Amino acid sequence: MNHMSNDEVRGVVLQCAGEKVLLPNATVAEVMSRVQLQPAAEGGPAWLAGTLAWQGFDVPVVAFGRFTGLGSDLLVGQLKVVVLKALGGQVHLPYYALLTESFPQLIAVPRDGLLADASEEIVPVGVHMRVLLGEQTALLPDLDAVEAAVLSCLPTAA
């Protein structure tokens, strides 16, 4: 195994509603399986799967497939989540999480090798772009948009 060169960035690939989703490894705080979610508040958006008690935080859990409209995430059985560090610097949203159907894979992505998949003109909500990963495609989420949506659902601290 050669050491990662500066021409590569580490990424994490999740499976969400039948799509591969590529996240920068630097945003991932923890991967957990067999988690129990607290149900989301009544009247919240369908993509907010609930909250996860993690390290003293109530972490909102996003069903990314529902968020993007690409499909329904499985909300049954043993749930796996990836806890992400929120990048917005909001005090009341230090972390949020995405549901994933498979254990995330760590991959090395060439820094200049993320080619946009030009076959798709319009990308879904919450998606920055679709990229080619070898033979497959993956979605690059627009984490700012996801974070902003989660923030807008949080009860504001009085």
Summary of the structure (lengths in Angstrom):
residues: 158
radius of gyration: 15.6
end to end distance: 51.7
largest distance: 51.7
contacts: 442
relative contact order: 0.24
helix: 12%
strand: 45%
